[in-house]
């Protein structure tokens, strides 16, 4: 269920306020690191990914034909669950109508596949 911008801002502020109890904050991006660097946290680290970025695509864009979805789906109404359901319901049928060889790979954690999600596939 969507929340108002005000509630969303309050929820983010509440979550981010937890840092005040930390000696170290580990972030996933430089953008987040820069935010916490402006706070009173004595130590801010960025946990990078262990896989090197691909500098050049291995195939030309026109030669690609698949979709990769990466992310944990904790529930249907979580951001990842909701976006995947939307994609499968609204976008995937349009792609199938093109009659092209295409696939979707779900690389995600789904604690319990819900009936709603399975029905969309």
Phi, psi and omega in degrees: 000123181297148176246160180291162179300322180296314180295319179300315179299318179295319180296318179294316179299317179299315181295315182290336181292344180296340182300334186298344178267357188262146170273330180221140174242131177254123180248170181253359181209160176295327179300313178294320180301317180297323177299309184289337177294340179272000181258190181268009179294125183289337185216123179234126181240153173250124177267104182280174179272146182280351179260130179293146176293143174279120183283326182227130179304143180284342178228154173294151182306318183293342180270356181274148182209021181227169178235140177238125176247122181238126176155148178287140176243098183281331178197165179302324185265008172288160180306316180291318179296314180297317182290323178292318178298316178300313181300314182291329182276318188262323187261315185304318178300325177293322179293317180298327180295340180288346179056040178252153175289110182216152180221164172230131179249123178260110177251085188208162175266122177231100184307317178214114180298123181277154177299320181301314181294316180296323180295333180284340182272000000 
